[in-house]
């Protein structure tokens, strides 16, 4: 398969596929004329990477997960640890987002939103605390 076909079948842009090749996540065969030639196994790896990235795994996590995916003697505990670590990062991000939301909701509620120039939102943003 050429990059256009594998892009269509994997749902990943060609630019992303080239990037994954550049950083060594995939190694498609190169034909005599230098064009990339993708095998079914490359398509499966790309679909795997696309799903992992959609779940927010980092490139390094994806690299580790792909290595484990290809290692049939792997321990599922290794995979679970990567996923648990990522889940912890997601939970931390959610907590940060909830805190930001609460702060912003309070500021929006405190702002009269009328024609007067005083605004608690701008006052908070300009504070040096």
C-alpha positions in Angstrom: 0.0 0.0 0.0 1.1 3.5 -0.6 0.9 6.3 2.0 -2.4 7.6 0.5 -4.1 4.2 0.9 -2.7 3.5 4.3 -3.8 7.0 5.4 -7.3 6.4 4.2 -7.5 2.9 5.8 -5.9 3.9 9.1 -7.7 7.3 9.4 -4.4 9.1 10.0 -3.2 12.0 7.9 -0.2 11.2 5.7 1.8 13.9 7.6 1.2 12.0 10.9 2.3 8.7 9.2 5.5 10.4 8.0 6.1 11.7 11.5 5.7 8.3 13.0 8.2 7.0 10.5 10.6 9.8 11.3 10.6 9.1 15.0 10.9 5.3 14.4 7.4 4.1 15.5 6.9 2.4 12.1 9.4 1.4 9.5 7.7 0.9 6.1 9.6 -0.8 3.3 11.1 1.6 0.7 10.8 0.6 -2.9 13.6 1.0 -5.4 12.2 4.4 -6.4 12.2 5.5 -2.7 8.4 5.4 -2.2 7.1 4.0 1.0 5.4 0.6 0.7 3.2 -0.3 3.7 2.3 -3.8 4.7 -0.8 -4.9 6.5 1.2 -5.1 9.7 2.1 -1.4 9.2 -1.6 -0.6 8.9 -2.4 -2.5 12.1 0.4 -0.6 13.9 -0.9 2.7 12.6 -4.5 1.9 13.7 -3.1 0.9 17.1 -1.1 4.2 17.4 -4.2 6.2 16.2 -6.3 4.6 18.9 -3.7 5.1 21.6 -3.2 8.7 20.7 -6.9 9.3 20.7 -6.9 8.0 24.3 -4.2 10.7 25.0 -1.2 8.4 25.4 2.1 10.2 24.9 4.4 9.3 22.0 6.7 7.6 24.5 3.8 5.7 26.0 2.8 4.7 22.5 6.3 3.5 21.8 6.3 1.4 24.9 2.8 0.0 24.3 3.7 -0.9 20.7 6.8 -2.7 21.9 4.7 -4.6 24.4 2.0 -5.3 21.7 4.6 -6.9 19.5 6.1 -8.9 22.3 4.0 -12.0 22.8 5.9 -12.9 26.0 5.0 -9.6 27.6 3.4 -9.4 31.0 0.0 -7.7 31.0 1.1 -6.0 34.3 3.5 -3.9 32.2 0.7 -2.8 29.9 -1.5 -2.1 32.9 1.1 0.0 34.6 1.4 2.3 31.6 -2.3 2.6 31.4 -2.6 3.3 35.2 0.0 6.0 35.0 -1.8 7.6 32.1 -5.1 7.4 34.0 -3.5 9.1 36.9 -2.4 12.0 34.6 -5.9 12.2 33.2 -7.4 12.4 36.7 -4.9 15.1 37.7 -5.8 17.1 34.5 -9.5 16.7 35.3 -9.0 18.0 38.8 -7.1 21.0 37.4 -9.8 21.7 34.8 -12.5 21.4 37.5 -10.6 23.9 39.7 -10.2 26.3 36.7 -13.9 25.9 35.9 -14.9 26.7 39.5 -12.7 29.8 39.6 -14.0 31.1 36.2 -17.6 30.3 37.1 -17.2 32.4 40.3 -15.7 35.3 38.3 -18.4 35.2 35.7 -21.0 35.1 38.4 -19.4 38.1 40.2 -19.3 40.2 37.0 -22.4 42.3 36.5 -21.9 42.3 32.7 -23.3 45.7 32.3 -22.1 49.0 30.9 -19.9 49.9 34.0 -16.2 49.6 33.5 -15.5 47.7 36.8 -15.0 44.0 36.1 -14.0 41.3 38.6 -12.8 39.1 35.8 -10.2 41.6 34.6 -9.3 42.5 38.2 -8.6 38.9 39.0 -6.6 38.4 35.8 -4.5 41.5 36.5 -3.8 40.5 40.2 -0.2 39.5 41.0 -1.0 36.8 43.5 
